[in-house]
Amino acid sequence: MQIQAETIPLLLQGEDVLGVARTGSGKTLSFLVSAVELLYQANFTGVVAICPTRELAIQIHAVAKELLKYHSQTVGLVIWWFVKERRSRRYCKRFKSIGGDSWSSC
């Protein structure tokens, strides 16, 4: 696929890439193939993919699980989601007090 042919070599060189293509064009696989290869080459511990939507996180997790089926790396999925702003602020205050760090997004 064109998006994969154009982006994977750049990603493997450590370049930042913004890929825009239609749904089903292979953007997720481009990212994951490059990430897995870099993990293997550099002996890194892991990759974190931060997604703007729950649906995209689930999609990336499913593709990663299939891609890594025969590899030693494992895949996890964490979805953090707030229903209401008031509830969100309450959680942020709780995490600030636990971790001691300031969270700019709260």
MOPAC internal coordinates of N, CA, C and O (Angstrom, degrees):
PM7 1SCF
backbone

  N    0.0000 0     0.00 0     0.00 0    0    0    0
  C    1.4499 1     0.00 0     0.00 0    1    0    0
  C    1.5318 1   108.71 1     0.00 0    2    1    0
  O    1.2310 1   120.79 1   -32.26 1    3    2    1
  N    1.2943 1   116.09 1   147.74 1    3    2    1
  C    1.4587 1   121.61 1  -172.86 1    5    3    2
  C    1.5274 1   112.71 1   -61.99 1    6    5    3
  O    1.2310 1   119.82 1   136.39 1    7    6    5
  N    1.3314 1   117.96 1   -43.61 1    7    6    5
  C    1.4693 1   120.23 1  -178.47 1    9    7    6
  C    1.5225 1   110.17 1   -61.64 1   10    9    7
  O    1.2310 1   120.13 1   141.28 1   11   10    9
  N    1.3206 1   117.35 1   -38.72 1   11   10    9
  C    1.4612 1   121.09 1   179.67 1   13   11   10
  C    1.5233 1   110.93 1   -69.12 1   14   13   11
  O    1.2310 1   120.21 1   136.31 1   15   14   13
  N    1.3130 1   117.21 1   -43.69 1   15   14   13
  C    1.4647 1   121.01 1  -179.80 1   17   15   14
  C    1.5222 1   111.77 1   -62.04 1   18   17   15
  O    1.2310 1   120.63 1   145.95 1   19   18   17
  N    1.3169 1   116.40 1   -34.05 1   19   18   17
  C    1.4682 1   120.15 1  -177.66 1   21   19   18
  C    1.5253 1   113.08 1   -85.10 1   22   21   19
  O    1.2310 1   119.73 1   148.02 1   23   22   21
  N    1.3215 1   118.13 1   -31.98 1   23   22   21
  C    1.4647 1   119.64 1  -172.53 1   25   23   22
  C    1.5269 1   115.11 1   -97.04 1   26   25   23
  O    1.2310 1   119.54 1   143.51 1   27   26   25
  N    1.3105 1   118.48 1   -36.49 1   27   26   25
  C    1.4718 1   120.20 1  -175.42 1   29   27   26
  C    1.5288 1   112.41 1   -57.09 1   30   29   27
  O    1.2310 1   118.98 1   133.09 1   31   30   29
  N    1.3412 1   119.55 1   -46.91 1   31   30   29
  C    1.4782 1   117.94 1   178.21 1   33   31   30
  C    1.5269 1   113.09 1   -59.72 1   34   33   31
  O    1.2310 1   120.16 1   141.23 1   35   34   33
  N    1.3263 1   117.29 1   -38.77 1   35   34   33
  C    1.4699 1   120.67 1   178.76 1   37   35   34
  C    1.5254 1   111.09 1   -66.97 1   38   37   35
  O    1.2310 1   120.57 1   136.52 1   39   38   37
  N    1.3184 1   116.52 1   -43.48 1   39   38   37
  C    1.4616 1   120.72 1   179.61 1   41   39   38
  C    1.5233 1   111.46 1   -63.59 1   42   41   39
  O    1.2310 1   120.55 1   141.59 1   43   42   41
  N    1.3233 1   116.56 1   -38.41 1   43   42   41
  C    1.4656 1   120.05 1   179.38 1   45   43   42
  C    1.5261 1   111.93 1   -68.69 1   46   45   43
  O    1.2310 1   120.27 1   158.80 1   47   46   45
  N    1.3228 1   117.08 1   -21.20 1   47   46   45
  C    1.4708 1   121.51 1   175.88 1   49   47   46
  C    1.5271 1   111.43 1   -86.79 1   50   49   47
  O    1.2310 1   120.54 1   179.68 1   51   50   49
  N    1.3422 1   116.57 1    -0.32 1   51   50   49
  C    1.4614 1   120.32 1   179.03 1   53   51   50
  C    1.5129 1   113.96 1    87.56 1   54   53   51
  O    1.2310 1   119.82 1  -168.61 1   55   54   53
  N    1.3150 1   117.95 1    11.39 1   55   54   53
  C    1.4579 1   121.94 1   179.52 1   57   55   54
  C    1.5212 1   110.27 1   -76.83 1   58   57   55
  O    1.2310 1   120.75 1   -30.12 1   59   58   57
  N    1.3179 1   116.17 1   149.88 1   59   58   57
  C    1.4588 1   121.53 1   170.94 1   61   59   58
  C    1.5254 1   107.43 1   -83.71 1   62   61   59
  O    1.2310 1   120.59 1   -44.02 1   63   62   61
  N    1.3183 1   116.48 1   135.98 1   63   62   61
  C    1.4573 1   120.86 1  -176.03 1   65   63   62
  C    1.5210 1   109.46 1  -132.55 1   66   65   63
  O    1.2310 1   120.97 1   -44.34 1   67   66   65
  N    1.3166 1   115.75 1   135.66 1   67   66   65
  C    1.4613 1   121.74 1   171.52 1   69   67   66
  C    1.5206 1   105.91 1  -113.22 1   70   69   67
  O    1.2310 1   120.53 1   -70.54 1   71   70   69
  N    1.3083 1   116.58 1   109.46 1   71   70   69
  C    1.4587 1   121.03 1  -177.24 1   73   71   70
  C    1.5098 1   110.96 1  -104.29 1   74   73   71
  O    1.2310 1   120.68 1   -54.61 1   75   74   73
  N    1.3069 1   116.31 1   125.39 1   75   74   73
  C    1.4608 1   121.86 1   177.95 1   77   75   74
  C    1.5204 1   107.46 1  -120.20 1   78   77   75
  O    1.2310 1   120.77 1   -61.56 1   79   78   77
  N    1.3160 1   116.14 1   118.44 1   79   78   77
  C    1.4570 1   120.96 1   179.49 1   81   79   78
  C    1.5283 1   108.24 1  -157.34 1   82   81   79
  O    1.2310 1   120.97 1   -13.97 1   83   82   81
  N    1.2998 1   115.75 1   166.03 1   83   82   81
  C    1.4676 1   120.38 1  -176.98 1   85   83   82
  C    1.5330 1   111.13 1   -67.63 1   86   85   83
  O    1.2310 1   121.00 1   -17.55 1   87   86   85
  N    1.2993 1   115.69 1   162.45 1   87   86   85
  C    1.4570 1   122.72 1   177.53 1   89   87   86
  C    1.5253 1   109.62 1   -59.78 1   90   89   87
  O    1.2310 1   120.81 1   -44.30 1   91   90   89
  N    1.3233 1   116.06 1   135.70 1   91   90   89
  C    1.4548 1   120.91 1   178.30 1   93   91   90
  C    1.5142 1   114.06 1    85.34 1   94   93   91
  O    1.2310 1   120.29 1  -169.47 1   95   94   93
  N    1.3310 1   117.05 1    10.53 1   95   94   93
  C    1.4653 1   119.96 1  -176.39 1   97   95   94
  C    1.5224 1   113.09 1   -88.14 1   98   97   95
  O    1.2310 1   119.64 1   169.57 1   99   98   97
  N    1.3299 1   118.29 1   -10.43 1   99   98   97
  C    1.4537 1   120.76 1   176.99 1  101   99   98
  C    1.5116 1   115.72 1   105.14 1  102  101   99
  O    1.2310 1   120.00 1  -162.19 1  103  102  101
  N    1.3402 1   117.61 1    17.81 1  103  102  101
  C    1.4703 1   120.82 1  -179.83 1  105  103  102
  C    1.5258 1   111.61 1   -62.06 1  106  105  103
  O    1.2310 1   120.25 1   135.39 1  107  106  105
  N    1.3204 1   117.12 1   -44.61 1  107  106  105
  C    1.4603 1   120.76 1  -178.50 1  109  107  106
  C    1.5221 1   110.95 1   -62.42 1  110  109  107
  O    1.2310 1   120.39 1   134.95 1  111  110  109
  N    1.2996 1   116.85 1   -45.05 1  111  110  109
  C    1.4646 1   120.63 1   179.96 1  113  111  110
  C    1.5264 1   111.02 1   -64.87 1  114  113  111
  O    1.2310 1   119.94 1   143.44 1  115  114  113
  N    1.3298 1   117.72 1   -36.56 1  115  114  113
  C    1.4703 1   120.94 1   176.63 1  117  115  114
  C    1.5224 1   110.44 1   -57.85 1  118  117  115
  O    1.2310 1   120.95 1   131.59 1  119  118  117
  N    1.3173 1   115.79 1   -48.41 1  119  118  117
  C    1.4581 1   121.10 1   179.99 1  121  119  118
  C    1.5262 1   110.80 1   -62.63 1  122  121  119
  O    1.2310 1   120.52 1   132.48 1  123  122  121
  N    1.3177 1   116.61 1   -47.52 1  123  122  121
  C    1.4605 1   120.35 1  -174.25 1  125  123  122
  C    1.5260 1   113.08 1   -70.80 1  126  125  123
  O    1.2310 1   119.77 1   139.09 1  127  126  125
  N    1.3166 1   118.05 1   -40.91 1  127  126  125
  C    1.4656 1   120.28 1   178.28 1  129  127  126
  C    1.5195 1   109.22 1   -60.04 1  130  129  127
  O    1.2310 1   120.67 1   135.71 1  131  130  129
  N    1.3207 1   116.33 1   -44.29 1  131  130  129
  C    1.4670 1   120.32 1   179.33 1  133  131  130
  C    1.5220 1   111.27 1   -64.90 1  134  133  131
  O    1.2310 1   120.31 1   136.82 1  135  134  133
  N    1.3176 1   117.02 1   -43.18 1  135  134  133
  C    1.4678 1   121.04 1  -179.27 1  137  135  134
  C    1.5255 1   111.18 1   -63.05 1  138  137  135
  O    1.2310 1   120.35 1   134.57 1  139  138  137
  N    1.3165 1   116.94 1   -45.43 1  139  138  137
  C    1.4696 1   120.75 1  -179.59 1  141  139  138
  C    1.5261 1   110.25 1   -64.16 1  142  141  139
  O    1.2310 1   120.23 1   137.43 1  143  142  141
  N    1.3165 1   117.16 1   -42.57 1  143  142  141
  C    1.4644 1   120.76 1   179.72 1  145  143  142
  C    1.5337 1   110.98 1   -63.20 1  146  145  143
  O    1.2310 1   120.48 1   137.10 1  147  146  145
  N    1.3235 1   116.68 1   -42.90 1  147  146  145
  C    1.4698 1   119.72 1   178.68 1  149  147  146
  C    1.5285 1   111.31 1   -66.54 1  150  149  147
  O    1.2310 1   120.36 1   142.85 1  151  150  149
  N    1.3197 1   116.92 1   -37.15 1  151  150  149
  C    1.4715 1   120.36 1   175.37 1  153  151  150
  C    1.5163 1   110.50 1   -59.06 1  154  153  151
  O    1.2310 1   121.17 1   134.41 1  155  154  153
  N    1.3023 1   115.37 1   -45.59 1  155  154  153
  C    1.4562 1   120.94 1  -177.87 1  157  155  154
  C    1.5297 1   111.32 1   -66.74 1  158  157  155
  O    1.2310 1   120.32 1   132.19 1  159  158  157
  N    1.3374 1   116.99 1   -47.81 1  159  158  157
  C    1.4647 1   121.32 1  -177.26 1  161  159  158
  C    1.5247 1   112.51 1   -64.78 1  162  161  159
  O    1.2310 1   120.19 1   137.25 1  163  162  161
  N    1.3105 1   117.24 1   -42.75 1  163  162  161
  C    1.4604 1   121.22 1  -173.82 1  165  163  162
  C    1.5182 1   113.11 1   -95.94 1  166  165  163
  O    1.2310 1   120.28 1   178.94 1  167  166  165
  N    1.3293 1   117.06 1    -1.06 1  167  166  165
  C    1.4579 1   121.53 1  -178.66 1  169  167  166
  C    1.5308 1   111.84 1    56.77 1  170  169  167
  O    1.2310 1   120.96 1  -138.27 1  171  170  169
  N    1.3318 1   115.76 1    41.73 1  171  170  169
  C    1.4613 1   121.00 1   177.29 1  173  171  170
  C    1.5147 1   110.16 1   -79.48 1  174  173  171
  O    1.2310 1   121.10 1   -16.92 1  175  174  173
  N    1.3078 1   115.49 1   163.08 1  175  174  173
  C    1.4497 1   121.34 1  -178.34 1  177  175  174
  C    1.5167 1   112.88 1   -81.04 1  178  177  175
  O    1.2310 1   119.80 1   137.46 1  179  178  177
  N    1.3292 1   118.00 1   -42.54 1  179  178  177
  C    1.4581 1   118.68 1  -175.94 1  181  179  178
  C    1.5010 1   114.24 1  -170.86 1  182  181  179
  O    1.2310 1   121.91 1    -1.91 1  183  182  181
  N    1.3040 1   113.95 1   178.09 1  183  182  181
  C    1.4570 1   123.66 1   179.00 1  185  183  182
  C    1.5158 1   107.43 1  -130.29 1  186  185  183
  O    1.2310 1   120.47 1   -38.98 1  187  186  185
  N    1.3195 1   116.70 1   141.02 1  187  186  185
  C    1.4565 1   121.69 1   174.57 1  189  187  186
  C    1.5233 1   107.24 1  -116.82 1  190  189  187
  O    1.2310 1   120.73 1   -55.70 1  191  190  189
  N    1.3114 1   116.21 1   124.30 1  191  190  189
  C    1.4590 1   121.38 1   175.98 1  193  191  190
  C    1.5187 1   107.49 1  -106.80 1  194  193  191
  O    1.2310 1   120.33 1   -63.18 1  195  194  193
  N    1.3090 1   116.98 1   116.82 1  195  194  193
  C    1.4633 1   121.65 1   178.69 1  197  195  194
  C    1.5187 1   107.19 1   -98.14 1  198  197  195
  O    1.2310 1   120.94 1   -59.40 1  199  198  197
  N    1.3181 1   115.80 1   120.60 1  199  198  197
  C    1.4623 1   121.18 1  -172.56 1  201  199  198
  C    1.5238 1   110.96 1  -113.22 1  202  201  199
  O    1.2310 1   120.41 1   -35.01 1  203  202  201
  N    1.3253 1   116.82 1   144.99 1  203  202  201
  C    1.4664 1   119.72 1  -179.87 1  205  203  202
  C    1.5240 1   113.98 1   -76.00 1  206  205  203
  O    1.2310 1   119.84 1   163.13 1  207  206  205
  N    1.3233 1   117.92 1   -16.87 1  207  206  205
  C    1.4645 1   120.04 1   179.92 1  209  207  206
  C    1.5230 1   110.64 1  -135.94 1  210  209  207
  O    1.2310 1   121.87 1   -24.92 1  211  210  209
  N    1.3166 1   114.03 1   155.08 1  211  210  209
  C    1.4629 1   121.13 1   177.59 1  213  211  210
  C    1.5231 1   110.34 1   -63.41 1  214  213  211
  O    1.2310 1   120.56 1   139.99 1  215  214  213
  N    1.3185 1   116.53 1   -40.01 1  215  214  213
  C    1.4624 1   121.28 1  -178.52 1  217  215  214
  C    1.5293 1   111.28 1   -62.19 1  218  217  215
  O    1.2310 1   120.22 1   137.74 1  219  218  217
  N    1.3304 1   117.18 1   -42.26 1  219  218  217
  C    1.4600 1   120.28 1   178.74 1  221  219  218
  C    1.5258 1   110.60 1   -66.61 1  222  221  219
  O    1.2310 1   120.31 1   140.65 1  223  222  221
  N    1.3181 1   117.01 1   -39.35 1  223  222  221
  C    1.4727 1   120.43 1   177.79 1  225  223  222
  C    1.5304 1   110.34 1   -60.94 1  226  225  223
  O    1.2310 1   120.36 1   137.43 1  227  226  225
  N    1.3118 1   116.92 1   -42.57 1  227  226  225
  C    1.4619 1   121.26 1   179.53 1  229  227  226
  C    1.5288 1   110.37 1   -66.12 1  230  229  227
  O    1.2310 1   120.55 1   139.70 1  231  230  229
  N    1.3248 1   116.56 1   -40.30 1  231  230  229
  C    1.4696 1   120.65 1   178.43 1  233  231  230
  C    1.5276 1   110.94 1   -63.14 1  234  233  231
  O    1.2310 1   120.30 1   132.62 1  235  234  233
  N    1.3267 1   117.02 1   -47.38 1  235  234  233
  C    1.4604 1   120.88 1  -179.50 1  237  235  234
  C    1.5204 1   110.34 1   -62.59 1  238  237  235
  O    1.2310 1   120.39 1   139.27 1  239  238  237
  N    1.3245 1   116.86 1   -40.73 1  239  238  237
  C    1.4641 1   121.07 1   178.68 1  241  239  238
  C    1.5245 1   110.68 1   -61.47 1  242  241  239
  O    1.2310 1   120.02 1   135.08 1  243  242  241
  N    1.3215 1   117.56 1   -44.92 1  243  242  241
  C    1.4642 1   121.40 1  -178.72 1  245  243  242
  C    1.5342 1   111.15 1   -63.68 1  246  245  243
  O    1.2310 1   120.52 1   136.50 1  247  246  245
  N    1.3209 1   116.61 1   -43.50 1  247  246  245
  C    1.4674 1   120.13 1  -179.93 1  249  247  246
  C    1.5343 1   109.86 1   -67.37 1  250  249  247
  O    1.2310 1   120.27 1   138.76 1  251  250  249
  N    1.3279 1   117.09 1   -41.24 1  251  250  249
  C    1.4684 1   120.79 1   179.46 1  253  251  250
  C    1.5258 1   110.92 1   -63.84 1  254  253  251
  O    1.2310 1   120.68 1   139.31 1  255  254  253
  N    1.3125 1   116.30 1   -40.69 1  255  254  253
  C    1.4627 1   120.48 1   178.69 1  257  255  254
  C    1.5250 1   111.03 1   -60.35 1  258  257  255
  O    1.2310 1   120.67 1   135.98 1  259  258  257
  N    1.3117 1   116.32 1   -44.02 1  259  258  257
  C    1.4691 1   121.10 1   179.31 1  261  259  258
  C    1.5256 1   110.63 1   -67.66 1  262  261  259
  O    1.2310 1   120.54 1   137.95 1  263  262  261
  N    1.3261 1   116.57 1   -42.05 1  263  262  261
  C    1.4592 1   121.67 1  -179.05 1  265  263  262
  C    1.5266 1   111.95 1   -63.89 1  266  265  263
  O    1.2310 1   120.65 1   142.94 1  267  266  265
  N    1.3260 1   116.37 1   -37.06 1  267  266  265
  C    1.4663 1   120.91 1  -175.20 1  269  267  266
  C    1.5342 1   113.03 1   -96.99 1  270  269  267
  O    1.2310 1   120.65 1  -166.88 1  271  270  269
  N    1.3053 1   116.37 1    13.12 1  271  270  269
  C    1.4697 1   121.02 1  -177.22 1  273  271  270
  C    1.5327 1   112.40 1   -52.99 1  274  273  271
  O    1.2310 1   120.09 1   142.96 1  275  274  273
  N    1.3208 1   117.43 1   -37.04 1  275  274  273
  C    1.4612 1   120.87 1  -176.74 1  277  275  274
  C    1.5286 1   112.61 1  -110.88 1  278  277  275
  O    1.2310 1   120.51 1  -157.96 1  279  278  277
  N    1.3172 1   116.64 1    22.04 1  279  278  277
  C    1.4664 1   122.12 1   179.11 1  281  279  278
  C    1.5235 1   109.65 1  -114.14 1  282  281  279
  O    1.2310 1   120.75 1   -12.54 1  283  282  281
  N    1.3148 1   116.17 1   167.46 1  283  282  281
  C    1.4629 1   119.85 1  -179.44 1  285  283  282
  C    1.5333 1   112.25 1   -83.55 1  286  285  283
  O    1.2310 1   119.77 1   161.71 1  287  286  285
  N    1.3302 1   118.04 1   -18.29 1  287  286  285
  C    1.4619 1   119.90 1   179.25 1  289  287  286
  C    1.5296 1   110.19 1   -68.49 1  290  289  287
  O    1.2310 1   121.57 1   -29.71 1  291  290  289
  N    1.3031 1   114.59 1   150.29 1  291  290  289
  C    1.4630 1   120.29 1   178.27 1  293  291  290
  C    1.5276 1   109.21 1  -111.46 1  294  293  291
  O    1.2310 1   121.12 1   -13.03 1  295  294  293
  N    1.3154 1   115.47 1   166.97 1  295  294  293
  C    1.4553 1   121.87 1  -176.62 1  297  295  294
  C    1.5154 1   108.29 1  -127.60 1  298  297  295
  O    1.2310 1   120.85 1   -41.11 1  299  298  297
  N    1.3159 1   115.99 1   138.89 1  299  298  297
  C    1.4593 1   121.21 1   175.58 1  301  299  298
  C    1.5101 1   110.14 1  -130.27 1  302  301  299
  O    1.2310 1   120.55 1   -19.18 1  303  302  301
  N    1.2997 1   116.55 1   160.82 1  303  302  301
  C    1.4579 1   122.22 1   179.15 1  305  303  302
  C    1.5137 1   108.43 1  -134.72 1  306  305  303
  O    1.2310 1   120.90 1   -55.75 1  307  306  305
  N    1.3232 1   115.88 1   124.25 1  307  306  305
  C    1.4541 1   121.48 1   176.07 1  309  307  306
  C    1.5191 1   107.07 1  -125.04 1  310  309  307
  O    1.2310 1   120.83 1   -54.60 1  311  310  309
  N    1.3146 1   116.02 1   125.40 1  311  310  309
  C    1.4693 1   120.23 1   177.42 1  313  311  310
  C    1.5217 1   107.55 1  -120.15 1  314  313  311
  O    1.2310 1   121.00 1   -59.12 1  315  314  313
  N    1.3107 1   115.69 1   120.88 1  315  314  313
  C    1.4510 1   121.46 1   177.60 1  317  315  314
  C    1.5115 1   106.76 1  -113.56 1  318  317  315
  O    1.2310 1   120.69 1   -57.84 1  319  318  317
  N    1.3076 1   116.28 1   122.16 1  319  318  317
  C    1.4527 1   120.11 1  -170.06 1  321  319  318
  C    1.5183 1   108.66 1  -144.28 1  322  321  319
  O    1.2310 1   120.69 1   -43.72 1  323  322  321
  N    1.3241 1   116.28 1   136.28 1  323  322  321
  C    1.4589 1   121.58 1  -179.91 1  325  323  322
  C    1.5175 1   110.02 1  -114.62 1  326  325  323
  O    1.2310 1   121.23 1   -46.35 1  327  326  325
  N    1.3169 1   115.26 1   133.65 1  327  326  325
  C    1.4547 1   120.04 1  -179.36 1  329  327  326
  C    1.5179 1   110.69 1   -80.62 1  330  329  327
  O    1.2310 1   120.32 1   135.17 1  331  330  329
  N    1.3251 1   117.00 1   -44.83 1  331  330  329
  C    1.4600 1   120.83 1  -176.68 1  333  331  330
  C    1.5189 1   109.62 1  -130.86 1  334  333  331
  O    1.2310 1   121.21 1   -28.39 1  335  334  333
  N    1.3234 1   115.29 1   151.61 1  335  334  333
  C    1.4670 1   119.96 1  -178.77 1  337  335  334
  C    1.5269 1   110.88 1   -61.69 1  338  337  335
  O    1.2310 1   120.01 1   139.40 1  339  338  337
  N    1.3256 1   117.58 1   -40.60 1  339  338  337
  C    1.4637 1   120.73 1  -179.23 1  341  339  338
  C    1.5331 1   110.93 1   -60.17 1  342  341  339
  O    1.2310 1   121.22 1   136.73 1  343  342  341
  N    1.3091 1   115.27 1   -43.27 1  343  342  341
  C    1.4628 1   120.57 1   178.77 1  345  343  342
  C    1.5363 1   110.00 1   -64.37 1  346  345  343
  O    1.2310 1   121.08 1   139.92 1  347  346  345
  N    1.3291 1   115.55 1   -40.08 1  347  346  345
  C    1.4514 1   121.32 1   179.34 1  349  347  346
  C    1.5234 1   110.83 1   -59.37 1  350  349  347
  O    1.2310 1   120.53 1   133.63 1  351  350  349
  N    1.3054 1   116.59 1   -46.37 1  351  350  349
  C    1.4727 1   120.18 1   179.84 1  353  351  350
  C    1.5237 1   111.29 1   -62.15 1  354  353  351
  O    1.2310 1   120.41 1   141.94 1  355  354  353
  N    1.3295 1   116.82 1   -38.06 1  355  354  353
  C    1.4668 1   120.49 1   179.62 1  357  355  354
  C    1.5311 1   109.97 1   -63.35 1  358  357  355
  O    1.2310 1   119.99 1   136.00 1  359  358  357
  N    1.3321 1   117.63 1   -44.00 1  359  358  357
  C    1.4585 1   120.86 1   178.48 1  361  359  358
  C    1.5187 1   110.97 1   -64.57 1  362  361  359
  O    1.2310 1   120.43 1   137.42 1  363  362  361
  N    1.3278 1   116.78 1   -42.58 1  363  362  361
  C    1.4640 1   119.81 1  -179.54 1  365  363  362
  C    1.5246 1   110.85 1   -60.98 1  366  365  363
  O    1.2310 1   119.97 1   138.10 1  367  366  365
  N    1.3221 1   117.66 1   -41.90 1  367  366  365
  C    1.4639 1   120.33 1   178.22 1  369  367  366
  C    1.5213 1   109.92 1   -61.76 1  370  369  367
  O    1.2310 1   120.53 1   138.39 1  371  370  369
  N    1.3282 1   116.60 1   -41.61 1  371  370  369
  C    1.4565 1   121.02 1  -179.81 1  373  371  370
  C    1.5267 1   110.79 1   -62.34 1  374  373  371
  O    1.2310 1   120.54 1   135.43 1  375  374  373
  N    1.3329 1   116.57 1   -44.57 1  375  374  373
  C    1.4596 1   119.51 1  -178.77 1  377  375  374
  C    1.5177 1   111.73 1   -71.08 1  378  377  375
  O    1.2310 1   119.91 1   147.94 1  379  378  377
  N    1.3154 1   117.77 1   -32.06 1  379  378  377
  C    1.4630 1   120.17 1   176.40 1  381  379  378
  C    1.5236 1   109.34 1   -61.93 1  382  381  379
  O    1.2310 1   121.03 1   136.24 1  383  382  381
  N    1.3320 1   115.63 1   -43.76 1  383  382  381
  C    1.4613 1   117.69 1  -177.39 1  385  383  382
  C    1.5178 1   112.06 1   -71.23 1  386  385  383
  O    1.2310 1   120.03 1   149.14 1  387  386  385
  N    1.3339 1   117.56 1   -30.86 1  387  386  385
  C    1.4576 1   120.10 1   179.52 1  389  387  386
  C    1.5302 1   110.71 1   -74.29 1  390  389  387
  O    1.2310 1   120.65 1   129.18 1  391  390  389
  N    1.3311 1   116.36 1   -50.82 1  391  390  389
  C    1.4558 1   120.76 1  -174.65 1  393  391  390
  C    1.5185 1   113.64 1   -85.40 1  394  393  391
  O    1.2310 1   120.05 1   154.39 1  395  394  393
  N    1.3263 1   117.51 1   -25.61 1  395  394  393
  C    1.4472 1   120.43 1  -178.74 1  397  395  394
  C    1.5172 1   114.27 1    81.25 1  398  397  395
  O    1.2310 1   120.11 1   172.52 1  399  398  397
  N    1.3129 1   117.39 1    -7.48 1  399  398  397
  C    1.4545 1   120.82 1   179.19 1  401  399  398
  C    1.5212 1   109.80 1   -87.54 1  402  401  399
  O    1.2310 1   120.98 1   -25.78 1  403  402  401
  N    1.3277 1   115.73 1   154.22 1  403  402  401
  C    1.4605 1   117.89 1   174.69 1  405  403  402
  C    1.5195 1   107.77 1   -92.50 1  406  405  403
  O    1.2310 1   120.75 1   -43.40 1  407  406  405
  N    1.2926 1   116.17 1   136.60 1  407  406  405
  C    1.4532 1   121.88 1  -177.76 1  409  407  406
  C    1.5210 1   107.83 1  -107.30 1  410  409  407
  O    1.2310 1   120.27 1   -66.63 1  411  410  409
  N    1.3189 1   117.09 1   113.37 1  411  410  409
  C    1.4536 1   120.52 1  -175.34 1  413  411  410
  C    1.5237 1   111.60 1   -69.06 1  414  413  411
  O    1.2310 1   119.57 1   159.08 1  415  414  413
  N    1.3270 1   118.42 1   -20.92 1  415  414  413
  C    1.4666 1   120.22 1  -178.16 1  417  415  414
  C    1.5156 1   112.36 1   -83.71 1  418  417  415
  O    1.2310 1   119.39 1   174.72 1  419  418  417
  N    1.3234 1   118.77 1    -5.28 1  419  418  417
  C    1.4626 1   120.22 1  -175.82 1  421  419  418
  C    1.5172 1   111.37 1   -95.94 1  422  421  419
  O    1.2310 1   120.10 1   180.00 1  423  422  421

